[in-house]
Amino acid sequence: MDALQQAMASAAVDVETVLQQVLVSEDEPERRLLDSMRYAALGGGKRLRPFLVLESARQFNVSRKSALRTAAAVELVHCYSLVHDDLPAMDDDDLRRGKPTVHKAFDEATAILAGDALLTLAFQVLANDATHSNPDVRCELVLELARAGGAHGMVGGQMIDLAAAERDMDIGEITRLQRLKTGALIAFSCEAGAILGRAAEPAREALRGFAHDLGLAFQIVDDLLDVEGSTEETGKAVGKDAAHGKATFVSILGPERARAQARMLADQAVSHLAIFDEKADFLRDVARFVVERRN
């Protein structure tokens, strides 16, 4: 296991501990809801977005506790989005992270409520003074995560995605779709450390540029894995975009050009980090990891 993989694995364990703490399930009437939330959020996934929060926070010497709570909040939002995306009314998936999706393991109504509760819990975590002693910082975290996850961010991207199977989309439209659906939460994850550390604008701008290119590279590889990957590797169904006639980076560019574009974007992402020293090397390594991953 190389240094990046070790760092990501260690970070995932630490984030899981915080998630366990905020997702306490007790013997109470709403126990089934809490169980479904824990099922959705615990014990799976790369925890890439939390890792980006932790590494961006490390550039500004943010306390580990503050960074971990923010990272956990991001993962709660990400998990909520997966629960809702998998519903029959959306992508209608039966498998996520190698196990049945929440609506299959529980039921559709419970899955909807689990997603709702994961989303609202994320903001509860951020707003708590345990996340940061400065209320202005907490308010900015809440504001920026709301923007990233809302109608002009992740949810807006999902709306465009629903329309993608109904009409032809060009590369510009697909880029906007993915910048919102996938890129917005990645962008918040990268900038969150700068918010926590009250960093100067040049550093924040560098992280935004890094996140923009990283998010697009990530999505291109996702599209490639849907074409070339297997269910065993990815932990979810593959071939669905083509089956639904949905335009993607791969369907427009072809696999080889799409792969070259992802690599170019990863290199471009790394170039944005020039203002940071070797402490940002894991962020640089993440850009390469994203284009080489198989899940």
N, C-alpha and C positions, 0 to 999 in steps of 0.2 A: 504494500500500500504506500503510495507516494505521499509527500507532505500535504498536498492539497486534500487528498482523500481523507487523511488522518484528521486534518483540521475540520473538514466538513462533518465527519463522523462525530467528532468531539462536540462540535457546535450543536448537532442534531440531538445529542443526548442532553445537553444543557437546556435546549429549547423544550424538549419533551418534558423535562422536570417542571418547567414553569407552566406548561400546558396542563400537566397533571394537577398542579396546584390550583389553577383557575377553573378547572373542569371537575370539581369535586361532585361525586354522585352519591347522594345519601338516600336513605329509605324514606321517601316522601312521595306525595301523589304524582309529581311531575318526573318521577324517576326515569320513566321510559324516554322522555325528552333528553335528559342528561346522558343517559346511556347511548342514545343515538348520536349526540354531539361528540362524546368520547370516541365512539366508533369511527366517526368521520375524521377526527383530528389527531388521534393518537396512533403511534406504531406504524408509520408508513410515510413514504415520500422522501424526496431528496433534501427537503428543507432548504432549497436554494435561496429563496427570498429571505428567510431569517438569516442565513449566512451572509448575504449581502448587507443586511442591517448591521450585523455584528462587525463585519470588516470595515464598513464605512465609518462606524462609530469608533473603531480602533484608531483611525487616522487622527482623531481629535481627542484622544485620551478620555473618552466617555466612560463612566463607571459601567462595569459589566452588568450590574443589576438593571440599570436603566436600559442598556442595549438589549438585554435578554427579554425584558418585558415588552419592549417595542417590537422585537423580532417575533415574539409570541402573538402579539396583536395582528401583525401582518399575516402570520400563518393561519390565524382564525379566519381572517377575511378570505384568504386563498381557499381554505377548506370549505367555507360556505359556498364559494363560487362553484367549486367542483360538485358539491351536493346538488345544487340547483341546475347546473349544466347537465348533469346525468339524468335528470327527470324525463319521463316520457314526453312532456310538452316541449322539451329542449332537444338534447342530443339523444335521448332514449338509450342510455348505456347500461349494461348489466354488470360491468366489471370495472373496478377502479383500484389501482395499487395492488392488483393481484387478488382482490377479494370482492364479493358482491357489493354493489353500490348500496348506499343507505336506503333508497326506496325499495330495494330488493330484500335487504336484511331486515328492514322494519316494514314500512309501508309508505305510500306517497305523501299522505298528509303529515306523517311524522317527519319525513325528509324535508318538507317545506318548512316546518316549524324549526327543525334542527338548523337549517341554513339561516333562518331569521335570527335564531338565538346566538349562533356563532358570530354573525355580523355585529349584533348589538353588544355582545360580550367584548369584542375587540375594542370598541370605543370606551367601554367601562374600564378596561385595562389601561388604556392610554390616559384617560382622564384622572385616574387614581394618583394621588400624590406620591405613591411608592415608585411610580415610573420616572418622575423628575421633580425636584424640589421647586422649580420655577414654573408657576402656572402659565406664563406666556409660552414657554416651550411646550407644555402639554397641550395648550390650545392650538398651537401651530401644527403639532402632530395630528391632532384630531381633524383640523381643517384640511390638511394636505392628504390625509388618508381618505377623507370623505370625497375629495375631488378625484383622487385616483380610482376610487371604487364606484363612482356614481355615473350619472347620465352622460357626462363628458369624459368618462374614463372606461373602466372595465364593463359596466353594465351597458353603456352606449355601444361599445364594441360588440357585445353579445347580441344586441338588437340588430346591428348591421350584419352580423354573422348569420342570424336567422333568415335574413333576406338574400344571403349569398347564393343559396340553392335555387332561388326563384328567378335570377337574372344573371347575365354575364357581367363580370367585374374585371376592370383592368388592373394593372399592377399598382397604380396609384391608390385606387380604392382599397385593394387588399392591404397595402401598407398602412393606410389609415385605420382600417379595421383592426389589424394586429397591434398597431401602436396604442390603441385604446384597450382592446380586450386583454392583451398579454403585457404590453409594454408599460402601461400606466402604473400597475402595481410593482413591477420591477423598478421603475423609476423612483417611486416613493421609497422602496426598500434601500436603494442606493443613496438617496438624499436624506433619509431619516437620521443617519449618523451625524450629518452636518447640522441638522436641526437640533439634535440633542447636544452637540458640541458648540452650538452658536457660532458656526464657522463663517468666514468671510465669503462674499459672493463669488470670487474667482474659484474657490474650492467647490462651492455648490454647483457652479456652472460646469466645472469639469466632471463632476459626478453625474450631472444630468446628461451630458454628452455621452459619457460612458454607458449609462443606462439605456439611452435611446438606441445605440447600435447593438448593445448586448441583447435587448429585448427582441429586436428584429432577427438577429442571428438565432436566438433561441426558438423563435416561431418557425423559421425556415427549416431548422433541424426537426422540429415537431412534424412539419409537413412531410419531410423526407422519411421520418420513422413511420408515418401513417402509410407510406407507399412501400418502404423497404423493410420495415421492422416486423417483428412477430409479437403475438399476444404474450408469449412467455417472457420476452425481453422487456416490453413496455408496461406490462401489467394491466393493459386495457385493450379493447377491440381496435383492430387496424383496418385500413382500407375503406373507412366510412366516408371520407371526403369524396373519393371517386364514385362510390356507390350512390351518393346523393347528388352527384353532378356539381359539386361545389368547386369553384375556382380557388386555387391556392398558389403560393409561390412556385411549387413544383409543377402544377398543371400548366402554368404559363411559361415558366423558364425552362422546364425540363430538369431532371435530377442533377446532371453535371453542372449546369449553369447555376442552379439553386445552391448546390454545395459550394461552388466557388464564391458565390455572393455571400454566403454565411461566413466563410473564412475571411473574406475581405472586411466584412462588418466587424468580426472579432478583432482583427488587426487594428481597425479604425477605433474600436472601443478602447483598446490598450493605449493608443496614442493620446487619448484624452487624459490619461493618468500621469502624463509627463511631469506635472507640477508636484506630484507626490514622490516620496522617497521609497526605499525598499520595503517599508512597512505596508505598502499597497501591492506587494507581489502576489498575494493570494487573490486579490481582485483581478490582477493581470492573468493569473492562472485560470480563474473562473471563465474568462472569455474563451480560452482555448478548450477548457472542459466542455463548455456548452456546445461547441461544434463537433466534438468527438464522442459525445455521450450516445448510449444505445437505449436509453429509457427516459 
